[in-house]
Amino acid sequence: MSNSWSLVLDFALLSFLIVIAAVLKARIPALRKLIVPTSMIAGFMGLIVGPELLGWINFDKDLLGNLVYHLMAIGFIALSLKEREIENSPAILNSGLMIVSTYLIQGLVGFGLFMILVETFYPDFFPGVGLLLPLGFGQGPGQAYSIGTQWEELRLVGGGNLGLTIAGIGFIWATVVGIILMNLLARNKKFQKTESGPVKTHKQMVERSEPDEISLSDAIDKLTYQIALIGFIYLVTYLTIYGLDKVLTPLGTFGATFAQLIIGFHFLIGSLYAMFFRTVLNRLKNAGLQLEHSPNNFLLQRISGFSFDYMITASIAAISIYALQEYAVPILILTTLGGFVTIAFLLWIGPRVFPEDKLPNVLGFYGMQTGTISTGMALLKAVDPKFQSNTADNMVMGSATAIMFGFPLLLLLNVPIVGYVQNQPIMYVYTLIGLLVYFLALVGALLYRTRKTV
């Protein structure tokens, strides 16, 4: 078969797995009751029938990895193009602080653990692997694979696969452990909702959908235009990355290392361009210049949902079990410790930040901080089926503010790999200190902002 069919065939096989998973989840009562995304079931099916286990489907692992990389960017650009009205709400800012604080404690645990392992049992390992914990658990398979793959360019063998594996185990923590946690907390009186007055509803986010941007008789379909916008922004993203790579690489080891990391953060650059584009459109509209064609929230949400579903399926199916043999024990220790620390931290900080809706917020953020926002929403829906709490808004808009607070963390990711490439272990100490100082600063700010509610 011609190589030109490789991408199409793997996409078709992923589609087949998603259809089978959807049918199984709808028809099997046990699966229907589980808080597990259909895309995740499809991914594990792909891993089982893939070339390393049953061998029924011969997936191209590299191609699946590339799909994960690009679908993540497409999904984030689509989300960032959506129009929202955001009212000033302390909860949104507090949510962003809590999200990044969780990333930081996961990073501290992961990086600290691997520093110990390197000094004791695994002297040949790169301590920065521990930083894949907040990437895989907190930000999902796309970014974990993206950053891990860029580290492969800097002599870290199997970095992308390690990121996918940590993210895959994170899904298990989000779903299997999440169900157990949900049942335990639901019976705990401390997490029961207490009404101290009339129920307040805070409309923090309103998504607008303009149904008449493009008429049905227009020469371009609505969906086509949304995809064209995303493609245009992704082109600008590519040109930015390409230009920065050409500028930074000749500057030496640090420049080349930083350039590789920027390639891994393509989704963030694309999101920033999309938000800028959305802001420009809104200002033109306010100035009286009404554009005939504009982004459509409904279609953009569907595009992002499609991208993330296929991304999750491909990311799990792309895990290479053979490549993990060397890291099996350390990764199991890392994810187990990281999972328990995430639970402990959110059980401590969650009720302080959200005293009125402790249970839905703790479960929602736990699902998001170990899997993706979809697993967080699934846990939330189990305890708050009508979304009467503000948890959904806190999670979605908190993720937007987390970009601002998380930027220093993204910079810290560059420090240990520079130390690894230049053989300067002192860089590892600087990274650990940086993580600790930033964590204490954010938690201190969070506790100060919520001191009246504790």
Secondary structure, 3 states (H helix, E strand, C coil): CCHHHHHHHHHHHHHHHHHHHHHHHHHCHHHHHCCCCHHHHHHHHHHHHCCCCCCCCCCCHHHHHHHHHHHHHHHHHHHHHCCEEECCCHHHHHHHHHHHHHHHHHHHHHHHHHHHHHHCCCCCCCHHHHHHHHHHHHCCHHHHHHHHHHHHCCCCCCHHHHHHHHHHHHHHHHHHHHHHHHHHHHCCHHHCCCCCCCCCCCCCEEECCCCCCCCCCCCCCHHHHHHHHHHHHHHHHHHHHHHHHHHHHHHCHHHHHHHHHHHHCHHHHHHHHHHHHHHHHHHHHHCCCCCCCCCCHHHHHHHHHHHHHHHHHHHHHCCCCHHHCCCHHHHHHHHHHHHHHHHHHHHHHHHHHCCCCHHHHHHHHHHHHHCCHHHHHHHHHHHCCCCCCCHHHHHHHHHHHHHHHHHHHHHHCHHHHHHHHCCCCHHHHHHHHHHHHHHHHHHHHHHHHCHHHC
